[in-house]
Amino acid sequence: MTEPSRPAPLPGAASMALRGVLDGPPRAARVLARFPAALYLELRGPGEPKVVAVVTSDAARPPNAVVLAAAARDRPFLGVGDRAGARVGEGRVEAGGLVVRARRRFDPRPALGAPSSATVALGLRAVERALAGAAGGLDGHPAPALLAGRCADDDLAGAVETAERIVGLGPGLTPSGDDILAGLLAALRLVGGALRDGARAVRFAEWLGAAVTEDAGTRTTSLSATLLHCAARGETSAEVGALLRGVAGREPPVPALRRLLAVGPASGADLAQGVVAGARAALALAAPHARRATA
């Protein structure tokens, strides 16, 4: 009796943030959520990343993604049920009848070059003007503005206290408080790393990121906790990365902002708000001439 043939693997491009789980031995996973353009798998066992996203070529690209060549209209996840068994490892992702092999890798940390503080300040002003009126999930809540101010003032204890108030705050797979924190952590680390005198901002991002992610797995969704861990390492979605490149003068910032705002009903605005806060704090924590540039 012949064995049933296995489906041919689909090629995918995998984020380097997944290198540890993809290159390791197979690990069991479960289907966390399924949409026409994205499939989220939650790995069993300890460690991060806890969630692997498999997304179509026309979907938003998070930092924990394996990107298919197929588009959403090709319905690549049609045969994957909510109770389908899944596993990740040995360079493959398997879920139900879906088999994906990671043929290529991409770096989820955007290259920002070495912008001047004046260039970053100019990019931020353009983003802030275009962001005015965009509705975020925590509009009217005092904590995001307080967090931004404490980061800019180099008040680590105050920033940690405020950040802990918004971890997991809001509905959905990625609550608004976490989206703001993810944008802030990534911007603080990456813009700080790009500025000539940004080492202080990078250290602040490392300390704040360690505090935020220490117990994120018990305070928010597993997907959101994974994205916070990624952001603490400077790993971002393609859309956030494009906005950071816009802030750094590497591409037009306003079109990049528009693409980010199209991600989810409030997530794009929340992430953008966090990026602005983190980049502003990076400027403030840099050398005195950088602080003058923000005035």
C-alpha positions as CSV (number, residue, x, y, z in Angstrom):
1,M,0.0,0.0,0.0
2,T,1.5,3.3,-1.0
3,E,1.7,6.2,1.4
4,P,-0.2,9.4,0.6
5,S,2.0,12.0,-1.0
6,R,3.0,14.9,1.2
7,P,2.3,18.4,-0.2
8,A,5.2,20.2,-1.9
9,P,6.7,22.8,0.4
10,L,6.0,26.5,-0.4
11,P,9.0,28.7,-0.4
12,G,9.2,31.5,2.2
13,A,11.5,34.2,3.4
14,A,12.0,34.1,7.1
15,S,12.9,36.8,9.6
16,M,16.3,36.4,11.2
17,A,14.4,36.9,14.5
18,L,13.1,33.3,14.0
19,R,16.6,31.8,13.4
20,G,16.7,30.0,16.7
21,V,13.4,28.3,16.4
22,L,13.5,27.6,12.6
23,D,17.0,26.2,12.6
24,G,16.4,24.1,15.7
25,P,14.7,20.7,16.1
26,P,11.0,20.5,15.4
27,R,8.8,22.0,18.1
28,A,5.0,21.5,18.5
29,A,2.8,24.5,18.0
30,R,-0.9,25.3,17.8
31,V,-2.9,27.6,15.6
32,L,-3.4,30.8,17.5
33,A,-5.3,32.7,14.9
34,R,-6.0,32.5,11.2
35,F,-6.8,35.2,8.7
36,P,-6.9,35.4,4.9
37,A,-3.4,37.0,4.9
38,A,-1.8,35.7,8.1
39,L,-1.5,32.5,10.2
40,Y,-0.2,32.8,13.7
41,L,1.3,29.7,15.4
42,E,2.1,29.6,19.1
43,L,5.1,27.4,20.0
44,R,4.8,25.1,22.9
45,G,7.5,25.2,25.6
46,P,9.6,28.1,27.0
47,G,11.5,30.8,25.3
48,E,11.0,33.6,22.8
49,P,9.9,34.0,20.1
50,K,6.7,32.3,21.3
51,V,4.7,33.1,18.2
52,V,5.6,32.6,14.5
53,A,3.6,34.5,11.9
54,V,3.2,33.1,8.4
55,V,2.0,35.9,6.1
56,T,1.2,36.3,2.4
57,S,3.2,38.6,0.2
58,D,0.6,41.4,0.3
59,A,0.2,41.4,4.1
60,A,1.9,43.5,6.7
61,R,5.2,41.9,7.6
62,P,5.9,41.7,11.3
63,P,9.4,41.0,12.7
64,N,8.5,37.4,13.6
65,A,7.3,36.5,10.1
66,V,7.8,33.9,7.4
67,V,6.7,35.6,4.2
68,L,5.2,33.5,1.4
69,A,5.4,34.3,-2.3
70,A,1.7,33.6,-2.5
71,A,-0.8,36.5,-2.1
72,A,-4.0,36.4,0.1
73,R,-6.1,35.8,-3.0
74,D,-4.3,32.5,-3.5
75,R,-5.9,31.4,-0.2
76,P,-2.8,29.5,1.1
77,F,-4.3,29.0,4.6
78,L,-7.6,27.6,3.4
79,G,-6.9,24.1,4.5
80,V,-5.5,25.0,8.0
81,G,-8.2,24.5,10.6
82,D,-8.2,26.0,14.1
83,R,-7.4,22.6,15.6
84,A,-4.8,21.6,13.0
85,G,-1.5,20.3,14.4
86,A,1.5,22.4,13.7
87,R,5.3,22.3,14.2
88,V,8.2,24.5,13.5
89,G,11.9,23.6,13.0
90,E,14.5,22.2,10.7
91,G,13.9,25.1,8.4
92,R,10.2,24.3,8.0
93,V,6.8,25.4,9.2
94,E,4.0,22.9,9.0
95,A,0.3,23.4,9.9
96,G,-2.4,21.1,8.6
97,G,-1.7,20.6,4.9
98,L,0.5,23.7,4.7
99,V,4.2,23.2,4.5
100,V,6.6,26.1,4.2
101,R,10.4,25.9,3.8
102,A,12.4,29.0,4.6
103,R,14.5,29.5,1.5
104,R,15.7,33.0,2.3
105,R,16.2,35.2,5.3
106,F,15.7,38.9,5.9
107,D,16.9,41.2,8.7
108,P,14.0,42.8,10.6
109,R,16.3,45.6,11.8
110,P,16.1,48.5,9.4
111,A,19.3,50.2,8.3
112,L,19.1,53.9,9.2
113,G,22.6,55.0,8.2
114,A,24.2,57.8,10.3
115,P,21.7,60.7,10.2
116,S,22.4,64.0,11.9
117,S,20.3,65.1,14.8
118,A,18.9,67.9,12.6
119,T,17.8,65.4,10.0
120,V,16.0,63.3,12.5
121,A,14.3,66.3,14.0
122,L,13.2,67.4,10.6
123,G,11.8,64.0,9.8
124,L,10.0,63.8,13.1
125,R,8.3,67.2,12.5
126,A,7.0,65.9,9.1
127,V,5.6,62.7,10.7
128,E,4.0,64.6,13.6
129,R,2.2,66.9,11.2
130,A,0.9,64.0,9.1
131,L,0.0,62.0,12.3
132,A,-2.2,64.7,13.7
133,G,-5.8,63.5,13.9
134,A,-5.0,59.8,13.5
135,A,-7.0,57.9,16.1
136,G,-5.0,55.6,18.5
137,G,-6.4,53.1,20.9
138,L,-5.3,55.0,24.0
139,D,-6.2,58.6,23.0
140,G,-7.0,60.6,26.1
141,H,-5.1,58.2,28.4
142,P,-2.3,60.1,30.2
143,A,0.2,57.3,30.3
144,P,1.7,57.4,26.8
145,A,2.6,61.1,27.0
146,L,3.9,60.6,30.5
147,L,6.1,57.7,29.3
148,A,7.4,59.8,26.4
149,G,8.4,62.6,28.8
150,R,10.1,60.3,31.3
151,C,12.1,58.6,28.5
152,A,13.3,62.0,27.2
153,D,14.1,63.1,30.8
154,D,16.4,60.0,31.3
155,D,14.1,58.9,34.1
156,L,14.4,55.1,33.9
157,A,12.6,54.3,37.1
158,G,9.7,56.6,36.1
159,A,9.6,55.2,32.6
160,V,9.5,51.6,33.8
161,E,6.7,52.4,36.3
162,T,4.6,54.1,33.5
163,A,5.3,51.4,31.0
164,E,4.0,48.8,33.4
165,R,0.7,50.6,33.5
166,I,0.1,50.1,29.8
167,V,1.5,46.6,29.1
168,G,-1.5,44.6,27.9
169,L,-3.8,47.7,28.0
170,G,-6.5,47.5,25.3
171,P,-8.3,44.7,23.3
172,G,-7.1,42.5,20.5
173,L,-4.1,40.3,19.7
174,T,-1.8,43.3,20.1
175,P,-3.3,45.7,22.7
176,S,-2.7,49.4,22.1
177,G,-0.4,49.9,25.1
178,D,1.9,47.2,23.7
179,D,1.9,48.7,20.2
180,I,3.0,52.1,21.7
181,L,5.7,50.4,23.7
182,A,6.9,48.3,20.7
183,G,7.2,51.5,18.6
184,L,9.0,53.4,21.4
185,L,11.5,50.6,22.2
186,A,12.4,50.0,18.6
187,A,12.8,53.7,17.8
188,L,14.8,54.5,21.0
189,R,17.2,51.7,20.3
190,L,17.5,52.1,16.5
191,V,17.6,55.9,16.3
192,G,19.9,56.0,19.3
193,G,22.2,53.5,17.5
194,A,22.2,55.6,14.4
195,L,23.0,59.0,16.0
196,R,26.6,59.9,16.6
197,D,26.1,60.4,20.3
198,G,23.2,58.0,20.9
199,A,24.8,55.4,23.1
200,R,22.9,56.7,26.1
201,A,19.6,56.2,24.3
202,V,20.6,52.7,23.4
203,R,21.4,51.8,27.0
204,F,18.1,53.3,28.1
205,A,16.3,51.2,25.5
206,E,18.1,48.1,26.7
207,W,17.1,48.7,30.4
208,L,13.6,49.7,29.6
209,G,13.2,46.7,27.2
210,A,14.4,44.3,29.8
211,A,12.0,45.6,32.4
212,V,9.0,45.5,30.0
213,T,9.7,42.0,28.6
214,E,10.5,40.4,31.9
215,D,7.0,39.2,32.6
216,A,5.2,40.3,29.4
217,G,4.2,36.7,28.8
218,T,1.9,36.8,31.9
219,R,0.5,40.3,31.3
220,T,-0.4,40.4,27.7
221,T,-1.2,38.1,24.7
222,S,1.5,35.7,23.5
223,L,1.7,37.4,20.1
224,S,2.1,40.8,21.7
225,A,4.7,39.6,24.2
226,T,6.7,38.2,21.2
227,L,6.5,41.5,19.4
228,L,7.7,43.4,22.6
229,H,10.7,41.0,22.8
230,C,11.5,41.7,19.1
231,A,11.2,45.5,19.6
232,A,13.5,45.4,22.6
233,R,16.1,44.0,20.2
234,G,15.4,46.6,17.6
235,E,13.5,44.1,15.4
236,T,10.5,45.8,13.7
237,S,7.8,45.2,11.2
238,A,8.5,46.3,7.6
239,E,6.1,49.2,8.0
240,V,7.6,50.5,11.3
241,G,11.1,50.0,9.7
242,A,10.0,52.2,6.7
243,L,8.8,54.9,9.1
244,L,12.1,54.9,11.0
245,R,14.0,55.1,7.7
246,G,11.8,58.1,6.9
247,V,12.6,59.8,10.2
248,A,16.3,59.2,9.5
249,G,16.0,60.8,6.0
250,R,16.5,57.6,4.1
251,E,13.1,57.7,2.4
252,P,10.1,60.0,2.3
253,P,8.5,59.9,5.8
254,V,4.9,60.7,5.0
255,P,4.2,57.9,2.5
256,A,5.8,55.5,5.0
257,L,3.5,56.8,7.8
258,R,0.5,56.3,5.5
259,R,1.4,52.6,5.0
260,L,1.8,52.1,8.7
261,L,-1.5,53.7,9.5
262,A,-3.2,51.2,7.2
263,V,-2.1,48.4,9.5
264,G,-5.1,47.5,11.7
265,P,-7.9,49.8,13.0
266,A,-5.7,51.4,15.7
267,S,-2.4,49.5,15.7
268,G,-0.8,51.7,13.0
269,A,-1.5,54.9,14.8
270,D,-0.3,53.4,18.1
271,L,2.9,52.1,16.6
272,A,3.5,55.5,15.0
273,Q,2.9,57.3,18.3
274,G,5.5,55.1,19.9
275,V,8.0,55.7,17.1
276,V,7.7,59.4,17.5
277,A,8.1,59.2,21.3
278,G,11.1,56.9,21.0
279,A,12.9,59.0,18.4
280,R,12.2,62.2,20.3
281,A,13.7,60.6,23.4
282,A,16.7,59.4,21.5
283,L,17.4,63.0,20.4
284,A,17.0,64.2,23.9
285,L,19.3,61.6,25.3
286,A,22.0,62.3,22.8
287,A,24.6,65.1,23.0
288,P,23.6,68.7,24.0
289,H,23.6,69.8,20.3
290,A,21.0,67.1,19.6
291,R,18.8,68.4,22.4
292,R,19.0,71.9,20.9
293,A,17.9,70.5,17.5
294,T,14.6,69.4,19.0
295,A,13.7,72.9,20.2
